[in-house]
Amino acid sequence: MPYVVTVNLLQQTATLAQLQHVAERVYPQRQTILFSADDAARLVAPGLPGSKVKVWGDWPGIADWLTARGVRIVEQWDFPGDGGWDFPIGTPAERAAATNDWPGDWIDANPYGNLYELSGGTAYHTGADLNLNSPHWDADKDAPVYAAAAGVVTYARRVPAPSTWGRLVVIRHDGGVYTRYAHMGSMLVTEGQTVTKGQQIGTVGGAEFGLPNHLHFDVSLTERLATYPLDWPGMTWSRIERDYTNPLTFILARKA
């Protein structure tokens, strides 16, 4: 069988978040990622049947440049969702200004992958616990929660005790990406409803479920939340890596 090479080519100006986006999609196939067009041409140009270069992002003239050097199969891919995502919390001005962290004075009190104490044991965190304590403590109580991108609501229910999920919403987005919003004080959407980016889907809660007021927010690149919205891998780190990704870096790579 002929050896087939797929090279993913990024410009040297690509951000770390954009690299992460590409790696998340090509790592399962163990495809090559390069930042040098010369190296890509040398690897693919030998005429290996089926081999190709995927060029990521806006790179004018690169397809012609590669073709002139014997690369006959070229695909140009945008970073899916560029401009199509935004933060689930914060004022419009704060969200627009946020370029390297959560909006305004919002903080992530329990970041993605953090090992923390949970009632009944310890667990790795699947996403972010977003808090706002400025200009006063519990300023996040009843703050609006927004859909991070356009999609369809696949789950919108109040999970009964003893669970602390509370009011829980899951949204399916293009590309098989899911977002989850938990411990909400209210829900403004129903299952099957189509939502747009930035549409308010509820408010921040938590206190009624025995927690500090905050929004639990996570991003999944698999179908896990479609089949089990209450998914919680606990101490199984391989499941965290497989089913969840860092929500901050994910959104920053796709924010207008």
C-alpha positions in Angstrom: 0.0 0.0 0.0 1.4 3.5 -0.9 2.5 5.6 2.0 0.0 8.6 2.3 1.0 11.8 4.0 -1.3 14.5 5.2 0.4 17.7 6.3 -1.3 20.5 8.2 0.4 23.7 7.4 0.1 26.8 9.6 1.7 30.2 9.2 4.4 31.1 11.7 2.1 33.8 13.0 -0.5 31.3 14.1 -1.5 31.6 17.8 -1.0 28.9 20.4 -4.8 28.7 20.5 -5.0 28.1 16.7 -2.4 25.4 17.0 -4.4 23.8 19.7 -7.5 23.9 17.5 -5.6 22.1 14.7 -4.0 19.6 17.1 -7.3 18.7 18.6 -8.6 17.6 15.2 -5.6 15.9 13.7 -4.0 14.3 16.7 -6.3 11.2 16.6 -5.1 10.5 13.0 -1.5 11.4 14.0 -1.2 13.8 11.1 1.8 16.0 10.7 1.7 19.8 11.6 4.3 22.1 10.1 5.0 25.8 10.1 7.3 25.7 7.0 5.9 25.7 3.5 9.3 24.5 2.2 9.2 21.5 4.5 5.6 20.8 3.5 6.5 20.8 -0.2 9.5 18.5 0.4 7.4 16.0 2.3 4.5 15.9 -0.1 6.0 16.7 -3.5 7.6 13.2 -4.1 4.2 12.3 -5.7 2.9 10.0 -3.0 -0.6 9.0 -4.1 -3.3 10.5 -2.0 -0.9 12.8 0.0 -2.0 16.3 0.5 -1.4 19.6 2.4 -4.1 21.3 4.4 -3.4 25.0 4.7 -5.0 26.5 7.8 -6.1 30.1 7.9 -6.0 33.0 5.4 -2.7 32.5 3.5 -2.9 34.3 0.1 -1.0 32.7 -2.7 0.1 29.6 -0.8 -1.8 27.2 -2.9 -0.2 28.4 -6.1 3.2 28.4 -4.5 2.8 24.8 -3.4 1.4 23.7 -6.8 4.4 25.2 -8.5 6.6 23.0 -6.4 4.8 19.8 -7.3 2.2 19.6 -4.5 -0.9 18.7 -6.6 -3.5 18.2 -3.8 -4.1 21.3 -1.7 -6.9 22.0 0.7 -7.4 25.4 2.4 -9.3 25.3 5.7 -10.5 28.2 7.8 -10.3 27.9 11.5 -13.9 26.7 12.0 -16.0 29.0 14.2 -13.6 32.0 13.9 -15.8 34.9 15.1 -18.6 32.4 15.8 -17.9 32.0 19.5 -18.0 34.3 22.6 -17.9 34.1 26.3 -21.0 32.9 28.2 -20.7 35.7 30.8 -19.8 39.4 31.0 -21.2 42.6 29.6 -21.0 43.1 25.8 -18.2 45.6 26.3 -16.3 43.3 28.6 -16.7 40.3 26.2 -15.5 42.4 23.3 -12.4 43.7 25.1 -11.3 40.3 26.5 -8.5 39.0 24.3 -6.4 36.8 26.7 -8.6 36.0 29.7 -12.2 35.9 30.9 -14.2 39.1 30.6 -13.9 42.0 33.0 -13.4 41.0 36.6 -14.8 37.4 36.1 -12.4 34.8 37.4 -12.1 31.0 36.9 -12.1 29.7 40.5 -11.6 26.1 39.3 -9.9 25.8 36.0 -10.0 23.0 33.4 -8.0 19.9 34.6 -7.7 21.2 38.2 -7.6 18.4 40.8 -9.9 19.6 43.6 -11.8 18.4 46.6 -15.4 17.4 45.9 -18.0 16.2 48.3 -17.3 12.5 48.6 -13.7 12.7 47.2 -11.5 14.4 44.6 -12.0 15.0 40.9 -10.4 16.5 37.9 -12.4 19.5 36.7 -14.0 19.3 33.2 -14.3 23.0 32.6 -14.4 26.4 34.3 -16.2 27.7 37.5 -16.8 31.3 36.6 -17.2 33.8 39.5 -17.7 37.5 39.8 -17.0 39.2 43.2 -16.6 42.8 42.1 -17.8 45.4 42.9 -19.1 43.3 45.7 -19.2 39.7 46.9 -21.6 37.5 44.9 -21.9 40.1 42.2 -22.5 37.1 39.8 -25.8 36.2 41.4 -28.5 36.4 38.8 -26.0 37.6 36.2 -27.0 36.8 32.6 -25.7 33.5 31.0 -25.3 33.5 27.2 -25.0 30.8 24.6 -21.3 30.7 23.6 -22.2 30.0 20.0 -25.2 29.3 17.8 -26.7 25.8 18.2 -29.5 23.6 19.4 -30.4 23.0 23.0 -30.2 19.3 23.6 -30.8 19.4 27.4 -32.5 21.9 29.7 -33.7 20.5 33.0 -33.4 21.0 36.7 -31.5 18.0 38.0 -33.0 16.8 41.2 -31.2 16.4 44.5 -28.9 15.1 45.8 -27.1 16.2 42.6 -25.8 19.8 42.7 -26.0 20.2 38.9 -29.2 22.2 39.5 -30.6 23.8 36.4 -28.5 22.4 33.5 -28.3 23.3 29.8 -26.4 21.6 27.1 -26.1 23.0 23.6 -24.9 21.3 20.4 -22.9 23.4 18.0 -21.6 23.0 14.5 -18.7 20.5 14.2 -20.1 18.2 16.9 -19.0 20.6 19.7 -21.1 20.7 22.9 -21.2 23.3 25.7 -22.6 22.8 29.2 -23.9 25.4 31.6 -24.7 24.4 35.2 -26.0 25.6 38.6 -28.1 28.2 37.0 -30.6 30.3 38.9 -33.0 30.3 36.0 -33.3 28.8 32.5 -34.7 30.7 29.5 -34.5 28.0 26.9 -36.1 24.6 26.3 -34.9 21.4 24.7 -35.0 21.5 20.9 -34.8 25.3 20.8 -32.3 26.9 18.3 -30.2 29.6 19.9 -27.8 32.3 18.5 -24.4 33.3 19.8 -24.9 35.7 22.7 -28.5 34.9 23.3 -29.4 34.8 27.0 -30.2 31.3 28.1 -30.5 31.8 31.9 -28.9 33.4 34.9 -26.1 32.5 37.3 -27.1 30.6 40.5 -25.7 28.0 42.8 -26.5 29.0 46.4 -29.8 27.1 46.3 -27.8 24.0 45.5 -25.4 24.4 48.5 -22.7 26.0 46.4 -21.2 29.5 46.0 -23.0 31.4 43.2 -21.1 30.6 40.0 -21.5 29.3 36.4 -20.0 25.9 35.6 -19.1 26.0 31.9 -17.4 23.3 29.9 -16.7 22.4 26.2 -16.8 18.9 24.8 -15.5 17.9 21.4 -17.2 14.5 21.5 -20.8 13.2 21.7 -20.5 12.4 25.4 -22.8 15.2 26.6 -25.4 14.2 24.0 -25.7 10.8 25.5 -25.2 11.7 29.2 -25.6 15.4 30.0 -24.6 14.7 33.7 -21.3 13.2 32.7 -18.5 13.6 35.4 -15.3 11.6 34.8 -14.1 12.1 38.4 -10.5 10.9 38.7 -10.3 9.4 35.2 -7.9 11.8 33.5 -8.0 10.0 30.2 -11.7 10.8 30.0 -11.0 14.5 30.7 -8.5 14.6 27.8 -10.8 12.6 25.5 -14.1 14.4 26.1 -13.3 17.9 27.2 -11.0 20.8 26.3 -9.9 24.0 27.9 -12.9 26.4 27.5 -10.9 29.6 27.7 -8.4 28.7 25.0 -11.1 27.2 22.9 -13.2 30.4 22.9 -10.2 32.7 22.5 -9.2 30.9 19.3 -12.7 31.3 17.8 -13.7 34.8 19.1 -14.3 37.7 16.7 
